[in-house]
Each structure stands twice: as structure tokens, then as C-alpha cells.
Amino acid sequence: MAWADIIFVMERAHRAKLQRRFRAHLKRVRVVCLDIPDDYAFMQPELVALLEKRVGRFL
């Protein structure tokens, strides 16, 4: 986290956990919630398509 400019999370619950556990390390980091339910299998094509679509505008 020390080197990150942006951290992406899929759900709001993920962001809340991250902020609770690492608040001190997130002062200079932007945390972006992609609002994607964590219901997909690893590398599932639909998930990859959603990630590319939602992350693309930030990069």
C-alpha cells in the first residue's frame, strides 16, 4: 500500500474492511469501489469484462 496510488475493491464491504484494518496506511491512497458483487469465479469471462470496463476509466 505504501507505493499504491489507487486501490480497487469490488464491494463496499471490502472497502470498509480495508479501511478498518489499514486506515493509517491509506492516507495518501485513493480507494475505489467498483460495485461488482463478489459472486464470480476466478478469471470468469464476465468478471474480466466488468473489471476492464470499470477500471479502465481510472487508468
C-alpha positions, 0 to 999 in steps of 0.5 A, spaced: 500 500 500 505 504 501 507 505 493 499 504 491 496 510 488 489 507 487 486 501 490 480 497 487 475 493 491 469 490 488 464 491 494 463 496 499 464 491 504 471 490 502 472 497 502 470 498 509 474 492 511 480 495 508 479 501 511 478 498 518 484 494 518 489 499 514 486 506 515 493 509 517 496 506 511 491 509 506 492 516 507 495 518 501 491 512 497 485 513 493 480 507 494 475 505 489 469 501 489 467 498 483 460 495 485 461 488 482 458 483 487 463 478 489 459 472 486 464 470 480 469 465 479 476 466 478 478 469 471 470 468 469 469 471 462 464 476 465 468 478 471 474 480 466 469 484 462 466 488 468 473 489 471 476 492 464 470 496 463 470 499 470 477 500 471 479 502 465 476 509 466 481 510 472 487 508 468 
